[in-house]
Amino acid sequence: MGKPKALLLGKLDHAQASWSALASIAELVTSSASNRADFIVECASGRLDGVVAICDRAPSSLATTGKYNEELLSALPASVKFICHNGAGYDNIDISACTARGILVSHCPRVVDDATADAALFLILATLRGFNNGILAIRKGAWTSSIPPEPLGRDPKGKTLGILGLGGIGRNLKKKAEVFGMRVVYHNRTRLSEEVADGAEYVEFDELLANSDVLSLNLPLNERTRNLISRKEFDKMKKGIIIVNTARGGVLDEEALVDAINRGQTKTSMEELTISNVRAALERKTLVSVVPEQAHLV
């Protein structure tokens, strides 16, 4: 028998050498399709038969695949057993449909925890301190020493930071925010142990909404969390609350957000992990970082 095939969808920016190294254990192939319809035709043609693992270099792969739903999954060669997704979030992949088709899915957790927490803290400080007002005033040539831009900034010290989703990113953000004197509370679907929470106070969801001066959203997008923050949740929040969303946009109901406003942010490490999942799939028939919904299958 010949080597199994590994299919690269999308363009690698940094880890080309690691992908090329897989040639010792697999035949490396790419798709000639530029859109979803052509990709489905390509799959039907038999050109991709024998592909065992897909290296999904999102987001550049999205133009070719779109969502991995039942339509796309049923078009894939029967040989496909692994999808190695280059991203921490994987809401574009129907995990239930993958499980039903016997396909295991990996993602890249923890790789971007530090960078994402940095971005969240930057947004929190910039918003509290009103940095953007000053930057815009300078760019417009409107800054004068006697008339500073409004509104004046607020001190993070003593403010309550509510973290919705105290996972790797949330815990990283907690440590950074505490340096600035912020009090941290959190809500998870399941309360964490005292050791894991590391001093963050667990509160119920409504209490998190009501008492947070700053609310950070750090949770995956799925059917349970889509539009989790909507009109009735905004109504429970403090006037002037700062909301920082470094998760998927769909966690927030955008129309409700606009209404509430009117009323008152590593890549190399991620590619390396994705390719290590492809190698594990080809060599050991398993995955390094399978998605949580399929943890019981490996």
Secondary structure as the mmCIF struct_conf table of DSSP 4:
data_model
#
loop_
_struct_conf.conf_type_id
_struct_conf.id
_struct_conf.beg_label_comp_id
_struct_conf.beg_label_asym_id
_struct_conf.beg_label_seq_id
_struct_conf.end_label_comp_id
_struct_conf.end_label_asym_id
_struct_conf.end_label_seq_id
HELX_LH_PP_P HELX_LH_PP_P1 LYS A 3 PRO A 4
STRN STRN1 LYS A 5 LEU A 9
BEND BEND1 GLY A 10 GLY A 10
BEND BEND2 ASP A 13 HIS A 14
HELX_RH_AL_P HELX_RH_AL_P1 GLN A 16 ALA A 21
HELX_RH_3T_P HELX_RH_3T_P1 LEU A 22 SER A 24
TURN_TY1_P TURN_TY1_P1 ILE A 25 ILE A 25
BEND BEND3 ALA A 26 ALA A 26
STRN STRN2 GLU A 27 THR A 30
BEND BEND4 SER A 34 ASN A 35
HELX_RH_AL_P HELX_RH_AL_P2 ARG A 36 SER A 45
TURN_TY1_P TURN_TY1_P2 GLY A 46 GLY A 50
STRN STRN3 VAL A 51 ASP A 56
TURN_TY1_P TURN_TY1_P3 ALA A 58 SER A 61
HELX_RH_AL_P HELX_RH_AL_P3 LEU A 62 THR A 65
STRN STRN4 TYR A 68 TYR A 68
HELX_RH_AL_P HELX_RH_AL_P4 GLU A 70 ALA A 75
BEND BEND5 LEU A 76 LEU A 76
TURN_TY1_P TURN_TY1_P4 ALA A 78 SER A 79
STRN STRN5 PHE A 82 HIS A 85
BEND BEND6 ASN A 86 ALA A 88
TURN_TY1_P TURN_TY1_P5 ASP A 91 ASN A 92
STRN STRN6 ILE A 93 ILE A 93
HELX_RH_AL_P HELX_RH_AL_P5 ILE A 95 ALA A 100
TURN_TY1_P TURN_TY1_P6 ARG A 101 GLY A 102
STRN STRN7 LEU A 104 SER A 106
BEND BEND7 ARG A 110 ARG A 110
TURN_TY1_P TURN_TY1_P7 VAL A 111 VAL A 112
HELX_RH_AL_P HELX_RH_AL_P6 ASP A 113 ARG A 129
TURN_TY1_P TURN_TY1_P8 GLY A 130 GLY A 130
HELX_RH_AL_P HELX_RH_AL_P7 PHE A 131 LYS A 140
TURN_TY1_P TURN_TY1_P9 GLY A 141 GLY A 141
BEND BEND8 SER A 145 ILE A 147
HELX_LH_PP_P HELX_LH_PP_P2 PRO A 148 PRO A 149
BEND BEND9 GLU A 150 PRO A 151
HELX_LH_PP_P HELX_LH_PP_P3 LEU A 152 GLY A 153
TURN_TY1_P TURN_TY1_P10 LYS A 157 GLY A 158
HELX_LH_PP_P HELX_LH_PP_P4 LYS A 159 LYS A 159
STRN STRN8 THR A 160 LEU A 164
BEND BEND10 GLY A 167 GLY A 167
HELX_RH_AL_P HELX_RH_AL_P8 GLY A 168 VAL A 179
TURN_TY1_P TURN_TY1_P11 PHE A 180 GLY A 181
STRN STRN9 ARG A 183 HIS A 187
BEND BEND11 ARG A 189 THR A 190
HELX_LH_PP_P HELX_LH_PP_P5 ARG A 191 SER A 193
HELX_RH_AL_P HELX_RH_AL_P9 GLU A 194 ALA A 197
TURN_TY1_P TURN_TY1_P12 ASP A 198 GLY A 199
HELX_LH_PP_P HELX_LH_PP_P6 ALA A 200 ALA A 200
STRN STRN10 GLU A 201 TYR A 202
HELX_RH_AL_P HELX_RH_AL_P10 PHE A 205 ASN A 211
BEND BEND12 ASP A 213 ASP A 213
STRN STRN11 VAL A 214 LEU A 217
BEND BEND13 ASN A 222 ASN A 222
TURN_TY1_P TURN_TY1_P13 GLU A 223 ASN A 227
STRN STRN12 ILE A 229 ILE A 229
HELX_RH_AL_P HELX_RH_AL_P11 ARG A 231 ASP A 235
TURN_TY1_P TURN_TY1_P14 LYS A 236 LYS A 236
BEND BEND14 MET A 237 MET A 237
HELX_LH_PP_P HELX_LH_PP_P7 LYS A 238 LYS A 238
TURN_TY1_P TURN_TY1_P15 LYS A 239 GLY A 240
STRN STRN13 ILE A 242 ASN A 245
BEND BEND15 ALA A 247 ALA A 247
HELX_RH_3T_P HELX_RH_3T_P2 GLY A 249 VAL A 251
STRN STRN14 LEU A 252 LEU A 252
HELX_RH_AL_P HELX_RH_AL_P12 GLU A 254 ASN A 262
TURN_TY1_P TURN_TY1_P16 ARG A 263 ARG A 263
HELX_RH_AL_P HELX_RH_AL_P13 LYS A 267 ARG A 284
BEND BEND16 LYS A 285 THR A 286
BEND BEND17 VAL A 288 SER A 289
STRN STRN15 VAL A 290 VAL A 290
HELX_RH_3T_P HELX_RH_3T_P3 PRO A 292 LEU A 297
#
